[in-house]
Amino acid sequence: MRLKHDIDLGYCTNIHRGETWDETFSGLCLYTDEVRKQVAGDQPYGIGLRLGAAAASELAESKEERDRFRKWLLDTNSYVFTVNGFPYGTFHGSRVKEQVYAPDWTSEARLAYTNQLFDLITDFAPAGSPASVSTLPGSFKEFIKADTAKEQKSAIFKHLRSCSDHIERLRDRSGRDIHLGLEPEPLGLFETSAESVSFFEELVSGVGAAEEARILRNIGINYDTCHLAIEYEEPEVAIRNLREAGIRISKIHLSSALRLVPTPEAVEELAAFGDDVYLHQVVISKAGKITHRIKDLPEALKWFESNSEERGDEWRVHFHIPIHVQPGGHFKDTRSHIDGILKLLGEEPGWCQHFEMETYTWEVMPKELRSGDVVSQLVNEYEWCLAAFRKNGLA
C-alpha cells in the first residue's frame, strides 16, 4: 500500500509455496488477496512478489498468463512494486540451506533470470512508478575458493554491470526508476555495511565516472533489518556507512531475528528452531565484539556442547520470527532495529521508498510463535508495521 512520502509497503509472497506460475498465482488468489481485503480496504494494495526461475520463465513465455495477471491486479485494486529474486529455485518443503545462493552471480543463469524479472516488473508495475528487484549478495563466502577467487569475483562484477546495462535500457524505455538491491546476509559474500561498501568500491572500480554514476543509480542494497541486526550493527551507523559511500538503499526488508544469552537452558530450547530446509546462521559476541560466525544452527549447538568457556555472552540467530511477536522465555528479538530504521526515515524521508515484510519461515516456525493461520499472521504484522510507520510520521 502507498504511505506518506511515496513509500510502498507490502509483504513478500515467498512465505507461500509456489515454484510454478500456477502455484504462485494460486497463492496470490488464496492468501494475498485475503490479506488485502483485511488491511487495505478500498486503497490500492502493493504486492512484494516472489517469482522463482520456473514461474518467471512460464510467465514471460505466456502472453495469456500475463494478461490474466494484469486483469487480476486490476480487479483486486493491487499493484506489484517489487520482486524478490534471491531464491532462484525451490524455496519450501525440501532442503534449501546454502543452495539458496545458487546459481550465484558468477553464473550467466543468475543474470538471465534477474534480467527477466526486470522485464516482467517493468511490464506489471504501475506506469511511471519505481520498481525494484532484490537478489543475493553476489555469492556465499563458502562458494568463493582461494585459488579461483579473483576469477569468480571478476565474473560477479561483469554480470552485475551487465544487469545495470539492462536496467538502464529499461529505464530509458519506460521512464521509470528501476533498481536492483543486493542483500547482505550472514556469511554471504558481503554481510556487513563495511563489507558492502568494499564490494561496491570494487564493483565500480575503473569504470569511469559516468558509468559509476549509472551503476550506483541502478544497483544498491536491499537492507534486511534481521540480517544487519544479526551482525550487531546499529541502524544509524549502517545506513550512514552506505549512504556516505553513495550506495542507494533500494529496498528495506522488515524482519526480526532471535537473540539470546547462551545459557544451557536457552540453548536447549533453541534446538526447536532447527529445521532441514533453511540455513540459520548464528553470530556470537562477547563484550560487544563478534567472536564467531557459525554456518547453521545444528553446528552452533554442537559447538556449544564442546566449548564450556568460550560460548560468548549473546547469540543472534538467522531465523525470521513474526515482527509483531515477542518470543518470550529465554529469547528476545531484534525488532528494535526496525524501530531505529523507521526513526531515521521519519527524520529524513525519501532515501528509501520500498518496504517489504519478510517472514518466510512460517512452515518451519515453532507453533507457539504462529498467530492462527498465515493470513492472520500477515494481518498482525501489517498492523504492527503500520503503527510503527505512523509513530514516525510515515503513514
Buried (B, 14 or more C-beta within 10 A) or exposed (E): BBBEBEBBBBBBBBBBBBBBBEBBBBBBEEBBBBBBEBBBEEEBBBBBBBBBBBBBBBBBEEEEBBEBBEEBBEEBEBBBBBBBBBBBBBBBEEEBBBBBBBBBBBBEBBBBBBBBBBBBBBBBBBEEBBBBBBBBBBBBBEBBEEEEEEEBBEBBBBBBBBBBBBBBEBBEEBEBBBBBBBBBBBBBBBBBBBBBBEBBEBBBEEBEEEBBEBBBBBBBBBBBBBBBBBBBBBBEEBBEBBBEBBBBBBBBBBBBBBBBBBEEEBBEBBEEBBBEBBBBBBBBBEEEEBEBBBBBBBEBBEBBEEEEEEBBEBBBBBBBBBBBBEBEEBBBBBBBBBBBBBBBBBEEBEEBBBBBBBBBBBBBBEEEBBBEEBBBBBBBBBEBBBEBBBEBEBB
